[in-house]
Amino acid sequence: MRRLRQLAARTPAGRQRYVDLLRALAIGMVVLGHWAVAAIGEDATGRPTGRSALPDLPWAYPLTWVAQVMPIFFLVGGYANAASLTARRAAGVDATAWLLDRGARLLRPTSALLLVIAGGAALASLVGVEATLVRTVGWFATIPLWFLAAYLIVVPLTPAMLALHRRFGLLVPSALAALVLAGDVARALGPAELALPNYVFGWLAVHQLGIAWRDADAGRHDAHPAPRAAPARGGPPARPAAARERGLPLSRRAGAATLLGGLAATVLLTTVGPYPVSMLNVPGERLDNAAPPSLALLTLTAAQFGLILLLRGPAERWLRRSRPWQAVIAVNAVVLTVFLWHLTAAILLVGALDAAGKLPTPPVGSAAWLAWRVPWVLMLAVVLAALVAVFGPVEARTGRAGSASAGDGRRAGGGAAAGRAPAGRGWRATARTALTAAGFAAVVYALVVNAETPRSAPEPLGVPAAALVAYLVGAGTLRLLRSGWGSRG
């Protein structure tokens, strides 16, 4: 508590606390949503199984419009990445060094999860547990990594997308939304695989809206706008503050219009249009609004952004109080750990209850099932709190030692990469940038391979060996580059 008070007291006046609150709320709602819709049963052999309860709860489909908050995470990510990159460039740090710091914040807690899963799976396989069962457990535990794969594609594109925003403004997310619509049309007329590019276009559109939000915010709040000259490391010239603010209106009136317009469009697309009402995956439906993102998900994102603008004033006033802000700081220090381990907490709890013969398996939608939601979530929270206590320091240390704070575009952070970025633009800098891109590509490849490997595949390490090797090579390369390897002659 003392450290939290110190961090709260040292918070810069210009920090956008609301952005940090939104990140914490988004991840918290994802966790609660996954726990709430979990349906636990037994297979023919008596082993516990898990699935989504949504197919049996059509009355709950409209509630997914509130529960689907992953767009908020990408929206906040766009804001934070634009703020951080702008600050680091102003401090003389190149985009590659910034990206290495950003990658460390994401990959260190992810590496902890994967190594623990692989180690535990290897031990289970050595004592004779079936490889298919080992994979099933590993598959459930790594479900959260599908989101990370998409985010690790979007983050390295931030420098290019920020430059495009400075040149074309809101035309960029509009063009990306048009590409999402084209993907939706393609999968409606042909194979569903034709919409796979929407994983990039859809989340990139939401991330781009966050970039536009931050740029407009900077124009509204900066007392001394940056000069129009190009910043250090060849960054694009800053647009005048007035131009940035005109790009994305942030008033309450604009928020109300965006909320109502987004809701109206979403209602039309899901009633008159061909899109399903549910914004979460419902097994068995050919069209999924979230995997990959659909046009309906983007219109819902617009409605959510409108609500964010409407609630901003009261939320910012509340966050000026010490205790609420300390709570936000505490959650954000381990927010990725919470997300990555929340399904592992469910696996551990189910295993413990089953071993004790106390695992309830009431029919989905029954009164007993609904009543079980409260103690189920409370017990899961206890298990997750224990996991965060063990693995949270991995993320918290990375955040303290890493780059500029996510919501603060006015100060540059420290970090190894900041101090060791190569000064020149010769072959070393080019090779370093290429290796950084290759490292991210290897990590994304590994996460995609894991997600695409069936949960019934015989994998004695819980995750495919090829995926684990690719991940370790990619993450290891990024770690070496961040430590300064290859940046000096």
N, C-alpha and C positions, 0 to 999 in steps of 0.2 A: 504493500500500500504506500509506503514511503516513496518508493521509486516512481510509482504512478503519479503521486502528487508532484514530485519533482518534474516529471515529463510534462504534466499538465501545465505547471507554472512556466516552463520554458517554451511552450508552444508559441511560435511566431504569430504576430498579430494578423498576418496575411494568410494564414493557413485556412484552407477551405474545409472546415470540420464536417460540414454536411456531406461531403463526398465520402469521408471515412465512415460516417454513420450509415450511409446507403450501402456501402460495401459489406459492413457487418450485418445489416438487416437482410441483405440479399442472401448471403451464405447461410444465415440462421434460418431463413424461410425454406431454403433448399433442403437443409438437414431435416427440419420438422416435417416438410412435405413428404420426403422419402420415408421417414419413419411412420408417418400417419397412414400412408397407403400400403404399407407392407402387409401382405397376407401370408401367414405362416401355416404350413400344412405338413403332411407326411406323404412320402411316396410309397410304392408297393412294398418296399422292404422295411418301412417304418422309420426311415431317415427323415429328418426335418427338411422341408423345401421352402423356398420363398418365391414370391411373385408379386406383381402389382395388383392391387385390388380394384383398380379403375374399371376394367371390363365389366365388373359386377356392380358398379355404382354409377350408372348413367346420370343419376340426379346430381352427381358431384362434378360433372363436366364443366358447368359454368364457373365453379369455384377455382378451377385451374387457371382462370384469367388472373386471379390474385396470387395463386401459388407459383405460377411460372415467372420467376424473378431472375432467371439467368441473363435475360437481356440487360437488366440493371447492372449486373456485374461487368458485362462488356461495355456498357455505357460509361460506368465509373472508370473502367480500365482505360478507355479512350481519353477521358479527362485527365486521369493521373499520369498516363504515359506522355501526353502532350505537355503537361506542366513540368514533369521531371526532365524530359528531353530538352525543353526550352531552357530550363535552369542550368542544366549541365553544359549545354552549348555556350551559354553566356559565361560560364566559368572556364571555358577553353577546353572542354572535354569533347572528344569526337563521338559520333553515333555508335561506333563499334564498342567503345568502352562503356557507354551507357547501356547498350544491349547486353553486354556481359554481366553487368551488375543486376540488370533486370532478370536475366536468366538465373542468376544465383538465388535470388529471392524465391523463384518458382521451383527450381530443381532440387535444392537441398532438402526441403521437406518431402518432396516426391521421391527422392532417392532413398530416404529413410523408410518410407512405406514399402517400396519395391524390394529393398534388401531384406527387410523383416519378413515379408511374404515369401520371398524366395528361400530364405534360411529356414523358416518354419515349415515350408513345403518339403524342402530337402530332408529335414528330420522326419517328417511324417512318412515320406516315401521310404526312408531307410528302415523304419519300424514296420513296414508292410502295408501301409494305407494305399488303397487303389489309386493309380495315377489319375483316373477320371474323377474321383472324388476330390483329390487334391486340386485339380484344375477347377472344379465347380466352386470350391471355396475361394480360390484365387480369383476366379472370374467375378464373383460377387464383390470381393474386397476391392477390386480395381475398376469397378464401374465408374467411379468419379473421374477416372483418367480420360474418358472420352472428351470431357470439357477442356481439359488441359491441353489435349492435342490441338483443338481448334484455337485456343488462346495462344499457344506457342507458334502458330502460323501468323496470327494477327500482330503480335508484339513486334517481331522483326520488321514488319512492314510499316511501323509507325513513322520512321523518318520520311519515307516516300509519301505516305498518306498525309502527313503534316504539310509537306511541300505542296501536294496537290490541293489541299484545303486552302492554303495561302493563295493559290493561283485561281482556283475555280469555286471555292466556297461550297455552298450547299448543293451544287450540281453533282458533286462527288457521291454523297450518299444517295441522291436521287438516281444516279446512273446505276449504282450497286443494287438499289431496290428494283430497278427495271430488269437487271440481270437475274435477280431472284424470281421475278414474275416469269421470265423466259424459262427458267428451270422448272417452275411449277407447271407451265404449259407442256413442257417436254415430257415430264413424268406422267401427266394426265393422258397424253396421247401415245406414249411409248413406255419402255421399261423405266422402273423407278430409279435405276442407276443414273439416268440422264440428269437427275437433280443433284447429284453428288457435289458439283461445284458450289451449290448453295451453302455448303458448310463453310466455305470461305467467303462468298459474296454476302451471305446473310449476316454473319457475325462481324464481318468487316464493315458493313453498313451501320450496324449499331455502334461499333467502336468509333466510326467516323463521326457519328452524331455526338459522341462524347468529346472528340477533338474540337468540333465546332462549338460545343457548349463551353469548353475551357477557353477557346479563343475569344468568344463573345464576353465571357466573364472577365478575362484580362482587360478587354477594352472598357468594360464598365467600371472595374475597381482600381486599376492601376492609376495611381496619382501622377506618376511620371512615365508615360508610355515610352517603350524602347524606340530609339531612332530607327530610321528606315534603312540604315546601312546594314549590309549582311553581317550576321553574328560570326563568332569564331568558328573555325572548322568548316567554313563554306556553307553554313546554313542559309536558308532562304531569308530574304529581307522581311522584316515584320510589317504587317499591314497596319495602316493607321487605326487607332482605337475606334474611331467612329465607324470605319468600314467593317471592323470585326463585329461591333455590336449590331449593325444593320444585318449582318449575315444570319444571325439566329436571335430572334427576339426572346427576351427572358422575363418580360413583365407578367404580372398575374393575369392580365387579360389574354396574353399569348398562351399562358398555361391553360386557362379555361378553354380557349379555342382548340388547342392541341388535344386536350383530354376529350372533349366532346367529339371532335372530328375523328380522332383515333378510335374511340368507342363505336361511333356510328359506322365507320368503315369496317371494323371487325365484326360487328353484328351483321352487316350486309354480306360479308364474305363467308360467314359461317351459317347463314340461313338461306339467303338467295343463292349465294355462291357455292362452290364445291368443297370448301374447307370444313374439316370437322370442328365441332365446338370445343373439344378438349385441346388445351395447349400443352399437355403432357402426353407422352407416348401411351397409346392404348394398343396393346398387342392384338394383332389380327386386322387392324385397319391398314388399308393400302397407303393412305396419305397421312403423314405425320407432320404436324405443324412445327415441331422443334428439331427433328432429326431427318433431313436437314431443315434449317429454318425456312419457313414459307412466307408469302406475302402477308398472310393473316397474322403471323407472329410479329412482323414489322409494324403493322398498323396497331397491334396491341402495345408494342414498344413505344409508339408515338403517344398513345393514351397514358402509359405509365410515366413518360417524360413530362407530359402536361401536369399530371398529379404531383410529380417531384417539384415542378416550378411553383405550384400552388402552396405546397407545404413548406417551402424553403424558409420563408421568413420566421414562422413560429419555431421551426426546428433549429435554426441558427441561434435564435435567442435562448432556447433551452440549452444548447450546447455551450453557451458562454458560462454556464454554471460548472463548478469544478467536478462534482460527482458524476454527472452524466458524461462529461468529457473523459474522465478517467476510465469509465466503463468502456467507452468506445476505443480508447487507446489499448486497453487490456485485450479486447476481442481482436482488434486488428493485428496485434502482435503475433497471434496464433491462428488467424482466420483461415489460412490455407490448410493448416494442420487439422482444424476442426472439419473442414470439408473433406479432406482426403481420408480421414479415419472414421467418419461417421457410420459407414456401412460395415467396417470391421467391428465396430462396437456392437452392431446388430448381430453379426456372426458369433461373436463371443458370448453375448447374452443368450442367444438361442441355444448354443452348444451347452452352456451351463444349466439352463432350465431343462433341456432335454436330458442331460446326464442325471439331473436330480429327479426326473420324472414329473416335473411341474410345468411343462410347456403347454399352455392352452392353445388349442387350434379350433376355435369356434368358426362357424360358417361366416364368410364375408357378408357384411351388411346386417347381420343379426344383432339383436340387442346386446348379446354377450360380447360380440366382436367390437361394437362401438364402445361399450363400457371398458373394454380391455385397452383402448387407446391411451387413456390417461396413465395408468400404472406402467404401461409399455414404454411410453415416451419418457416418463420420469426415471425408470430404471436404465434406459438407454443413455440418458443424460449423465447419470452417475458413472456408467462405464466409459463414456466418451471423455468425461472430465479426468478420469484416471489416465486414459491414453494421452490426452493433451498434456497432463502433468509430466509424463515421461518423454514425449516426443516434441512438445511445443517449444522447448528451449532451442531446438535445432533451427526453427524458423525465426524465433525471437532474436537469436544472436545474429542471424543473417540480416535481419531488418536493421539492427543497431549498427552493424558494421558496413552496411551497403550504401546505396545511392540516396539521392534526395527523397524526402518523404513524398508519398504518393499524391497527397492532396496539396502540396505546397509548391507552387511554381515560382517562388521568390527567393529560394535559397538553394544552393547546390550542395549536395552531400559529398562525403568523403568516399572511402572505399579504395581498394587496391587498384581497380581499373582506372579510377580518376587520376591517380598519381603516376600511373605508368603507361598511359597511352602514348604511342609513338608520335613524335612531333611531326615527322615528315609524311609525305604522301608517296613514298617510293614503293619498292617491291615488298618491303616488310609490312607496311601498312596494308597493301593490297592482299598479301598472303594471310595476314591476320584477319581481315574482313572475310576472306573466302573460307578460312577455317572456322570462323564463327558461324557463318551460314551453314557449313557442312555439319557442325555440331548440332545446331538446332534441327536440321533436316533429319539427322540420325535419331534424335530423340522423338521427333514427331512420327517418323517411320515406326519406331518401336512401339509407341502408344497405339498407333493405328493397327499394327499387326496384332497386338494383344486384344484390342477391341473386336477385331474381325475373327479371331480364333474361337471356335465354338466352346461353350462351357463344358461340354462333355468330352473334349479332346483329352487324350492321355498325356498330360504335362506334369511330370514329377516335380518340377520347380514351381508349379502354380501358374506361371506365365510361360509363354513359348521361349525356349532357349535362345532362338535367334533374336527375338525382341529384347530379351534381357541383355544380350551381348551388345546389340546396337545401342540400347539406351546407355549402358555403361561407357561405351566408346564415345558417344556424343556428349554425355554429361562430363566425362573425364576431360575431353578436349576443351570444353568451355571452362572447366575449372583451371586447367593449366594456363589457358590464355588470360584468364582473369588474374592469375597470380603474377603475370608479367612475362611468362614464357613466350619467347619469340618476338618480344617488343624491343629488345635491346641487341645491339650488335656485339 
